[in-house]
Amino acid sequence: MTYCVGIKLKAGLVFLSDSRTNAGLDQISTFRKMIVYEKPGDRFMVLLSAGNLSISQSVREILQVEQLKDTPEGEPITIWNAKSMFDAVRVLGSAIRRVHERDAEALKAAGVDFNVSLIFGGQIAGEGMRLFQVYSPGNFIEATAETPYFQIGESKYGKPVLDRVLNPDTPLNEAAKCALVSMDSTLKSNLSVGLPLDMVVYEADSFHSDKVVCIDEHNPYFQMLHNSWGERLREVFDGIEDPMWNGGQTNTPLLKPALRVQALKKIETPHDKLI
C-alpha cells in the first residue's frame, strides 16, 4: 500500500510520500511515489501516486510526452508548455486514459481493477499555486481554502492531525511538521506503509525548490519527531481526567442525561421489544 499527502497553503505547498509497495505479506519492495517537474523561473510541479504500481509507472512515463489538443489545428498542450495548472492536470488525465485504453481490458481479463490515485500540484508562471486529486478515470478535483490538503492511499490514520492543525494561513514549516506527524501516525498503525519517505516543500512564487529530502530511519529530525509525538500524546492523555462512574466529585460528569436522546435500553427478557 502507500500513503501520500499534498498540502496547499498561502505560503506554499508541502508534499510527502512513503515508498513501500507490497503484494501480499511477503512481497514487500521499495518504490518512490513522488516525481518533481521543475523548470526554474517558469513552472514547478509535483506528482504523487498510489494504487496499482504498473499503472502509476506507465502514467508517469507517458505524462512526460503526452500531448493534448483541444482543436485539430491547435498547438498541442503538454505539462511543459501548459499555461495553467488546470491545463497541466488535463494532460495528466489524458495520460491516465491513454494507459486505460491500452491496459484496462487485459487487466480486467486477469481479474485486476484499473486502480490509480494521484495528487498533482504546483505553480506555473502567471497564476497562483494549485493542488489537485486525480482519479482512475482521469477526472479530478481541486483543493480549496476549506479543504487545503489531499491524501491518497492509507489516509485514515494520518487524517485527524491534518484536520486539527491545517488552515490556509498555517506557516510552511508547521505544515511540514504536521505532514510528518500524519505520516508517523500512519507508520505506527499500518505495516503496508514504510520508510524511506520523500518530502518536498515549495515556497510560493519561487518556481523551484531546494527543500527536497529523503527521510530514512536514521534521520535525526524524524527520530526526534517520532519520539516527541508519542511522549507528548501520552502526557496529554494522562493529564485528562478519568470519567467518574460512582458519583465522585467532578466538574465534568460523564453520567449526565443527553438533552434529546434517552440512554440505551437494555434487553432483559426474551419478550422485550427492541423498538
Residue pairs with C-beta under 8 A, 6 or more apart in sequence:
1 20
1 21
1 22
1 50
1 153
1 154
1 190
1 192
1 193
2 17
2 18
2 20
2 21
2 33
2 49
2 50
2 152
2 153
2 154
2 192
2 193
3 17
3 18
3 50
3 151
3 152
3 153
3 154
3 155
3 157
3 158
3 183
3 186
3 190
3 193
4 15
4 16
4 17
4 18
4 33
4 34
4 48
4 49
4 50
4 119
4 151
4 152
4 153
5 14
5 15
5 16
5 17
5 48
5 119
5 149
5 150
5 151
5 155
5 158
5 162
5 179
5 182
5 183
6 13
6 14
6 15
6 16
6 46
6 48
6 119
6 121
6 131
6 143
6 149
6 150
7 13
7 14
7 15
7 131
7 148
7 149
7 162
7 166
7 175
7 178
7 179
8 121
8 129
8 130
8 131
8 143
8 148
8 149
8 168
9 148
9 166
9 168
9 169
9 170
9 171
9 172
9 175
10 168
10 169
10 204
11 170
11 171
11 172
11 175
11 203
11 204
12 129
12 172
12 201
12 202
12 203
12 204
12 206
13 46
13 121
13 122
13 123
13 129
13 131
13 200
13 201
13 202
13 204
14 172
14 175
14 176
14 179
14 199
14 200
14 201
14 202
15 34
15 46
15 48
15 119
15 121
15 198
15 199
15 200
15 201
15 202
16 176
16 179
16 180
16 182
16 183
16 197
16 198
16 199
16 200
17 32
17 33
17 34
17 48
17 197
17 198
18 33
18 153
18 183
18 186
18 187
18 193
18 194
18 195
18 196
18 197
19 30
19 31
19 32
19 33
19 194
19 195
19 196
19 197
19 198
20 28
20 29
20 30
20 192
20 193
20 194
20 195
21 28
21 29
21 30
21 31
21 53
22 28
22 29
22 192
28 194
30 194
30 196
31 53
32 198
33 48
33 49
33 50
33 56
33 198
34 46
34 47
34 48
34 49
34 198
34 200
35 46
35 47
35 60
36 44
36 45
36 46
36 200
36 209
36 212
37 43
37 44
37 45
37 46
37 47
37 79
37 80
37 122
38 44
38 45
38 207
38 208
38 209
39 80
39 207
40 207
40 208
41 125
41 207
41 208
42 124
42 125
42 207
43 80
43 122
43 123
43 124
43 125
43 207
44 122
44 123
44 202
44 206
44 207
44 208
44 209
45 79
45 85
45 88
45 120
45 121
45 122
45 123
45 124
46 119
46 120
46 121
46 122
46 200
46 202
47 60
47 63
47 92
47 118
47 119
47 120
48 118
48 119
48 120
48 152
49 56
49 59
49 60
49 116
49 117
49 118
49 152
50 56
50 116
50 117
50 118
50 152
50 153
51 115
51 116
51 117
51 136
51 152
52 107
52 112
52 113
52 114
52 115
52 116
54 103
55 99
55 103
55 114
55 115
55 116
56 116
56 118
58 99
58 102
58 103
59 92
59 95
59 96
59 99
59 116
59 118
62 95
62 98
62 99
63 79
63 91
63 92
63 95
64 79
65 78
66 78
66 79
66 91
66 92
66 94
66 95
66 98
67 76
67 77
67 78
67 91
68 76
68 77
68 78
68 87
68 90
68 91
68 94
69 75
69 76
69 77
70 77
75 81
77 87
77 90
77 91
78 91
79 88
79 91
79 92
82 88
82 90
82 91
82 124
83 124
83 126
84 124
84 126
84 127
84 130
85 120
85 121
85 122
85 123
85 124
85 127
85 129
85 130
85 132
86 130
88 120
88 122
88 124
89 120
89 130
89 132
89 134
89 140
92 118
92 120
92 134
92 138
92 140
93 134
93 138
93 139
93 140
94 138
95 138
96 116
96 118
96 134
96 136
96 137
96 138
97 137
97 138
100 114
100 136
100 137
100 138
103 114
104 114
107 113
107 114
108 114
114 136
115 136
116 136
117 133
117 134
117 135
117 136
117 152
117 153
118 133
118 134
118 152
119 131
119 132
119 133
119 134
119 150
119 152
120 131
120 132
120 134
120 140
121 129
121 130
121 131
121 132
121 143
122 129
122 130
122 202
123 129
123 130
123 202
123 204
123 205
123 207
125 207
128 204
129 202
129 204
130 142
130 143
131 142
131 143
131 148
131 149
131 150
132 140
132 141
132 142
132 143
132 150
133 140
133 141
133 143
133 150
133 152
134 140
143 149
143 150
145 168
148 166
148 167
148 168
149 162
149 166
151 158
151 159
151 162
153 193
154 186
154 190
154 192
154 193
157 185
157 186
157 188
157 189
157 190
158 181
158 182
158 183
158 185
158 186
159 182
160 185
161 178
161 181
161 182
161 185
162 178
162 179
162 182
165 174
165 175
165 178
166 175
166 178
170 178
172 201
172 203
173 201
176 199
176 201
177 225
179 199
180 197
180 199
180 215
180 222
180 225
181 225
181 229
183 193
183 197
184 222
184 225
184 226
184 229
185 229
186 193
187 193
187 194
187 195
195 215
195 216
195 217
196 214
196 215
196 216
196 217
197 214
197 215
197 216
197 222
198 212
198 213
198 214
198 215
199 211
199 212
199 213
199 214
199 215
200 209
200 211
200 212
201 209
201 211
202 209
202 211
203 209
203 211
215 221
215 222
217 223
241 250
241 252
243 254
244 250
244 253
244 254
244 255
245 254
245 255
257 263
265 272
267 274
